[in-house]
Amino acid sequence: MLPSLTSAEEKLMLRYADPEAATVGEDLSARTLTALLDNAEFHGVLPIMLRKLQERGDAHLPPDPGLRDKLDDLRQKATITTGQSMLLQYHGDRIMKGLAAENIPARIVKGPVFARKLYRNISDRPFTDIDILVEPANLSLANQVIASCGFELGSNEAESYSLQEFKWLEKENSSLLIELHGDLVHDTGMRRRLSLGFKELRVIDGDASDTPAALLTIAIVHAAGGHKFHRLQLCVDVLQGVRALRSPDSEARLLDAARMTGIELELAIVLNVTGQLFDEQRALELAGRIKPDLSIRLARRLITTNTLLGVNSREKIGSRLRRDAFRWIQRLAKARPYAA
């Protein structure tokens, strides 16, 4: 269980978690900083906090040996994680070249693309795997290519086809994970309503690639479709995605993408809670452009800032129940008609 944070300390953590927010200037106690570091590590935003502490300088830190030792350890781990990300990118590029040689259309999504496209400091967004998306019909051939690159299947094959997700581990280093997807929505109960695959992303991107609308669509599906708001980093990706929408055309593409892929419920909820967490008015305005039906109104009561921040706190049981209830709403919600 994470150390408890006061309301003021939660606001501090959110400032540390926001890549674009000014470096926190308050002189904090060793206890407060330690609690913030523990929470930031759990929520996947520790690299951003470490960068901001580094920018301010260690002279401002409390003279506490335990805190200094903890920071040294976390910084060393962050360096190792950065190296891991670079190694994963190398293997991802190898596999993509192999797929291209076999004329299999594919794209890398999430981690490295988010880091490069959405974050000013790439090291703010490390990643622990490489996600590759192909059309479902090409899953078998793509699996053969990944195997030929020195990886072995780490998931049940039949279940993987059902989920449209294969997990591959490097034979010499099992910490290197490649995930092959036929659809970024793995829950079979939800996939009747929403889907985000290679073809949908190609339509969203149009003549370009990795457009802001496509990246934000992926981030929203990742937060609410692939996961259940289990850490703050998911909403930071969405926050950065909103900031990347720099034109009315990009906003229109996003809303069209939500209708086409069936994620209007997810878009409304993820943007709403992200806007509340980081006081991002543009996210709240975009969320408000989805006409709320019963499922959206119910989901807004379930997915709140407390739900996100309480994932591993004294309120974690309540957070888990609310997030589980949201997943049932996702499965039971009716698909909205889409007009191309």
C-alpha positions as CSV (number, residue, x, y, z in Angstrom):
1,M,0.0,0.0,0.0
2,L,1.3,3.5,-0.9
3,P,2.0,6.1,1.7
4,S,-1.0,8.3,2.3
5,L,-1.0,11.8,0.7
6,T,-2.9,14.8,2.0
7,S,-5.0,16.8,-0.5
8,A,-2.1,19.3,-0.8
9,E,0.4,16.6,-1.4
10,E,-1.8,15.0,-4.1
11,K,-1.8,18.3,-5.9
12,L,2.0,18.4,-5.6
13,M,2.3,14.9,-7.1
14,L,0.1,15.9,-10.0
15,R,2.4,18.9,-10.7
16,Y,5.4,16.6,-10.7
17,A,3.5,14.2,-13.0
18,D,2.6,16.9,-15.5
19,P,5.5,17.1,-18.0
20,E,4.7,20.7,-18.9
21,A,4.1,22.0,-15.4
22,A,6.7,24.3,-13.8
23,T,9.2,22.6,-11.5
24,V,7.9,22.4,-8.0
25,G,9.6,25.1,-5.9
26,E,8.5,24.3,-2.4
27,D,11.0,23.1,0.2
28,L,9.5,19.8,1.2
29,S,10.2,17.5,4.2
30,A,12.0,14.2,3.7
31,R,8.8,12.4,4.7
32,T,6.7,14.3,2.1
33,L,9.3,13.8,-0.7
34,T,9.7,10.1,0.1
35,A,5.9,9.6,0.0
36,L,5.7,11.5,-3.3
37,L,8.5,9.4,-4.8
38,D,6.8,6.2,-3.8
39,N,3.5,7.3,-5.3
40,A,5.1,8.6,-8.5
41,E,6.9,5.3,-8.9
42,F,3.7,3.3,-8.6
43,H,1.9,5.6,-11.0
44,G,4.6,5.4,-13.7
45,V,5.4,9.1,-13.5
46,L,8.7,8.8,-11.6
47,P,10.9,9.8,-14.5
48,I,9.2,13.1,-14.8
49,M,9.5,13.8,-11.1
50,L,13.2,12.8,-11.1
51,R,13.9,15.2,-14.0
52,K,12.2,18.0,-12.2
53,L,14.1,17.4,-9.0
54,Q,17.3,17.3,-11.0
55,E,16.5,20.6,-12.7
56,R,16.0,22.3,-9.3
57,G,19.2,20.8,-7.9
58,D,20.0,18.6,-5.0
59,A,20.9,21.6,-2.8
60,H,17.2,22.2,-2.2
61,L,16.7,18.6,-0.8
62,P,16.3,18.1,2.9
63,P,19.6,16.9,4.5
64,D,18.3,13.4,5.1
65,P,20.6,10.5,4.4
66,G,17.8,8.0,3.8
67,L,16.2,10.3,1.2
68,R,19.5,10.9,-0.5
69,D,20.1,7.1,-0.7
70,K,16.6,6.5,-2.0
71,L,17.1,9.1,-4.7
72,D,20.4,7.7,-5.8
73,D,18.9,4.2,-6.1
74,L,15.9,5.5,-8.1
75,R,18.1,7.5,-10.4
76,Q,20.2,4.4,-11.0
77,K,17.1,2.3,-11.8
78,A,15.9,5.1,-14.1
79,T,19.2,4.9,-16.1
80,I,18.8,1.1,-16.4
81,T,15.2,1.6,-17.6
82,T,16.3,4.1,-20.2
83,G,18.9,1.5,-21.5
84,Q,16.2,-1.1,-21.5
85,S,14.0,1.1,-23.6
86,M,16.8,1.7,-26.1
87,L,17.4,-2.1,-26.4
88,L,13.7,-2.7,-26.9
89,Q,13.6,0.0,-29.7
90,Y,16.5,-1.8,-31.4
91,H,14.6,-5.1,-31.4
92,G,11.4,-3.4,-32.5
93,D,13.2,-1.9,-35.5
94,R,14.6,-5.3,-36.4
95,I,11.2,-6.9,-36.3
96,M,9.7,-4.1,-38.3
97,K,12.3,-4.6,-41.0
98,G,11.5,-8.3,-41.0
99,L,7.8,-7.6,-41.4
100,A,8.5,-5.1,-44.2
101,A,10.6,-7.7,-46.0
102,E,7.6,-10.1,-45.9
103,N,5.3,-7.3,-47.1
104,I,3.3,-7.3,-43.9
105,P,1.9,-3.9,-43.1
106,A,2.6,-3.1,-39.4
107,R,3.1,-0.2,-37.1
108,I,4.6,0.3,-33.7
109,V,2.2,1.9,-31.2
110,K,2.1,3.3,-27.7
111,G,5.4,3.5,-25.7
112,P,8.2,4.6,-28.1
113,V,5.8,6.5,-30.4
114,F,4.3,8.4,-27.4
115,A,7.7,9.2,-26.1
116,R,8.9,10.6,-29.4
117,K,5.7,12.4,-30.5
118,L,4.0,13.6,-27.3
119,Y,6.8,14.3,-24.8
120,R,9.4,17.1,-25.1
121,N,11.8,15.0,-23.0
122,I,11.8,11.5,-24.4
123,S,13.1,10.1,-21.1
124,D,9.9,11.3,-19.4
125,R,8.1,8.3,-21.1
126,P,10.1,5.1,-20.8
127,F,8.5,1.9,-21.9
128,T,8.8,-1.8,-20.9
129,D,7.7,-3.5,-24.1
130,I,7.2,-2.9,-27.8
131,D,3.6,-3.0,-29.2
132,I,3.3,-3.9,-32.9
133,L,-0.1,-3.7,-34.6
134,V,-1.0,-5.7,-37.8
135,E,-4.2,-6.7,-39.5
136,P,-5.8,-9.8,-37.9
137,A,-5.3,-11.8,-41.1
138,N,-1.6,-11.2,-40.8
139,L,-1.1,-12.4,-37.2
140,S,0.1,-15.8,-38.2
141,L,2.8,-14.6,-40.6
142,A,3.8,-11.8,-38.3
143,N,4.3,-14.3,-35.5
144,Q,6.6,-16.3,-37.8
145,V,8.7,-13.2,-38.4
146,I,9.0,-12.4,-34.7
147,A,10.1,-16.0,-33.9
148,S,12.7,-15.8,-36.6
149,C,14.1,-12.7,-34.8
150,G,15.0,-14.8,-31.7
151,F,11.8,-14.5,-29.7
152,E,9.7,-17.3,-28.2
153,L,5.9,-17.1,-27.5
154,G,5.2,-16.5,-23.8
155,S,1.4,-16.7,-24.0
156,N,-1.1,-19.4,-24.8
157,E,-1.5,-19.5,-28.6
158,A,-5.3,-20.2,-28.6
159,E,-6.0,-17.6,-26.0
160,S,-3.8,-15.1,-27.8
161,Y,-5.8,-15.4,-31.0
162,S,-9.0,-14.8,-29.0
163,L,-7.5,-11.7,-27.3
164,Q,-5.8,-10.6,-30.5
165,E,-2.6,-10.2,-28.4
166,F,0.6,-12.3,-28.5
167,K,3.4,-11.9,-26.0
168,W,6.9,-12.7,-27.2
169,L,10.0,-12.9,-25.0
170,E,13.6,-12.6,-26.3
171,K,15.3,-16.0,-25.9
172,E,18.5,-14.7,-24.4
173,N,16.8,-12.0,-22.2
174,S,13.3,-12.7,-21.1
175,S,12.9,-9.1,-19.8
176,L,12.6,-8.0,-23.4
177,L,8.9,-8.2,-24.4
178,I,7.3,-7.7,-27.8
179,E,3.5,-7.7,-28.0
180,L,1.8,-8.3,-31.3
181,H,-1.8,-7.1,-31.7
182,G,-4.5,-7.6,-34.2
183,D,-6.7,-5.2,-32.2
184,L,-5.8,-2.9,-29.3
185,V,-9.1,-3.9,-27.6
186,H,-8.5,-7.3,-26.1
187,D,-11.6,-7.8,-24.0
188,T,-13.8,-9.9,-26.2
189,G,-16.9,-8.7,-24.4
190,M,-16.2,-5.1,-25.4
191,R,-14.9,-5.7,-28.9
192,R,-18.5,-6.1,-30.2
193,R,-18.9,-2.3,-29.5
194,L,-15.4,-0.8,-29.9
195,S,-12.4,-1.8,-32.0
196,L,-9.1,-0.1,-32.8
197,G,-7.0,-2.0,-35.3
198,F,-4.6,-1.3,-38.2
199,K,-7.3,-0.4,-40.6
200,E,-9.0,2.1,-38.3
201,L,-5.8,3.9,-37.5
202,R,-5.0,4.2,-41.2
203,V,-8.4,5.9,-41.7
204,I,-7.8,8.2,-38.8
205,D,-4.3,9.2,-40.0
206,G,-5.4,9.8,-43.6
207,D,-2.3,10.5,-45.7
208,A,-0.1,11.1,-42.7
209,S,1.1,8.8,-39.9
210,D,1.0,9.0,-36.2
211,T,-1.2,12.1,-36.3
212,P,-2.3,13.7,-33.0
213,A,-5.9,12.3,-33.4
214,A,-4.6,8.8,-33.9
215,L,-2.2,9.0,-31.0
216,L,-4.8,10.4,-28.6
217,T,-7.3,7.7,-29.8
218,I,-4.7,5.0,-28.9
219,A,-4.0,6.7,-25.6
220,I,-7.7,6.7,-24.7
221,V,-8.1,3.0,-25.7
222,H,-5.0,2.1,-23.7
223,A,-6.3,3.9,-20.6
224,A,-9.9,2.6,-20.6
225,G,-9.9,-0.3,-23.0
226,G,-6.6,-2.1,-22.4
227,H,-6.3,-1.2,-18.8
228,K,-8.7,0.0,-16.1
229,F,-7.1,3.4,-15.0
230,H,-4.6,1.5,-12.9
231,R,-2.0,4.2,-12.9
232,L,-1.6,7.9,-13.5
233,Q,0.7,7.5,-16.5
234,L,-2.2,6.5,-18.7
235,C,-3.8,9.9,-18.1
236,V,-0.5,11.7,-18.6
237,D,-0.3,10.2,-22.1
238,V,-3.9,11.5,-22.7
239,L,-3.0,14.9,-21.3
240,Q,0.0,15.2,-23.7
241,G,-2.2,13.9,-26.6
242,V,-4.8,16.7,-25.9
243,R,-2.0,19.2,-26.0
244,A,-0.8,17.8,-29.4
245,L,-4.2,18.7,-30.9
246,R,-3.2,22.0,-32.3
247,S,-6.0,22.7,-34.8
248,P,-9.8,22.4,-35.2
249,D,-9.2,19.9,-37.9
250,S,-7.3,17.6,-35.4
251,E,-10.1,17.9,-32.9
252,A,-12.7,17.0,-35.6
253,R,-10.6,14.0,-36.6
254,L,-10.5,12.9,-33.0
255,L,-14.3,13.1,-32.6
256,D,-14.8,11.3,-36.0
257,A,-12.4,8.6,-34.8
258,A,-14.4,8.2,-31.6
259,R,-17.6,7.6,-33.6
260,M,-15.9,5.3,-36.1
261,T,-14.2,3.1,-33.5
262,G,-17.1,3.1,-31.0
263,I,-15.1,4.8,-28.2
264,E,-17.3,7.8,-27.5
265,L,-18.0,6.5,-24.0
266,E,-14.3,6.0,-23.3
267,L,-13.3,9.4,-24.8
268,A,-15.8,11.3,-22.7
269,I,-14.7,9.6,-19.5
270,V,-11.0,9.6,-20.0
271,L,-10.9,13.2,-21.1
272,N,-13.2,14.2,-18.3
273,V,-11.0,12.7,-15.5
274,T,-7.8,13.8,-17.2
275,G,-9.1,17.4,-17.3
276,Q,-10.1,17.2,-13.7
277,L,-6.8,15.8,-12.5
278,F,-4.6,18.3,-14.3
279,D,-7.0,21.2,-14.6
280,E,-6.8,20.9,-18.4
281,Q,-9.8,22.9,-19.7
282,R,-9.4,21.8,-23.3
283,A,-9.8,18.1,-22.2
284,L,-12.9,19.0,-20.3
285,E,-14.3,20.9,-23.3
286,L,-13.6,18.0,-25.7
287,A,-15.3,15.6,-23.3
288,G,-18.3,17.9,-23.1
289,R,-18.7,17.6,-26.9
290,I,-19.9,14.0,-26.5
291,K,-23.6,14.0,-25.8
292,P,-23.9,12.2,-22.5
293,D,-26.2,9.1,-22.5
294,L,-27.0,7.0,-19.5
295,S,-23.7,5.0,-19.7
296,I,-21.6,8.2,-19.7
297,R,-23.5,9.7,-16.8
298,L,-23.1,6.6,-14.7
299,A,-19.4,6.2,-15.7
300,R,-18.6,9.8,-14.7
301,R,-19.8,9.0,-11.1
302,L,-17.5,6.0,-11.1
303,I,-14.3,7.3,-12.7
304,T,-13.2,10.3,-10.6
305,T,-9.9,11.8,-9.5
306,N,-10.2,9.8,-6.3
307,T,-10.7,6.6,-8.3
308,L,-7.4,7.2,-10.1
309,L,-5.4,8.4,-7.1
310,G,-6.8,5.7,-4.8
311,V,-5.7,2.7,-6.8
312,N,-3.2,1.5,-4.2
313,S,-4.2,3.5,-1.2
314,R,-6.4,2.9,1.8
315,E,-9.3,3.5,-0.6
316,K,-8.1,0.8,-3.0
317,I,-11.0,-1.5,-2.5
318,G,-13.5,1.2,-3.4
319,S,-11.3,2.3,-6.4
320,R,-11.2,-1.3,-7.6
321,L,-15.0,-1.7,-7.3
322,R,-15.6,1.5,-9.2
323,R,-13.2,0.5,-12.0
324,D,-14.8,-3.0,-12.2
325,A,-18.2,-1.4,-12.4
326,F,-17.0,0.8,-15.2
327,R,-15.8,-2.2,-17.2
328,W,-19.3,-3.7,-16.9
329,I,-20.7,-0.5,-18.3
330,Q,-18.3,-0.7,-21.2
331,R,-19.4,-4.3,-21.9
332,L,-23.2,-3.5,-21.6
333,A,-23.2,-0.1,-23.4
334,K,-24.9,-0.1,-26.8
335,A,-23.0,0.8,-29.9
336,R,-23.9,4.3,-31.2
337,P,-24.7,4.4,-34.9
338,Y,-21.9,5.6,-37.1
339,A,-22.4,7.5,-40.3
340,A,-19.3,7.5,-42.5
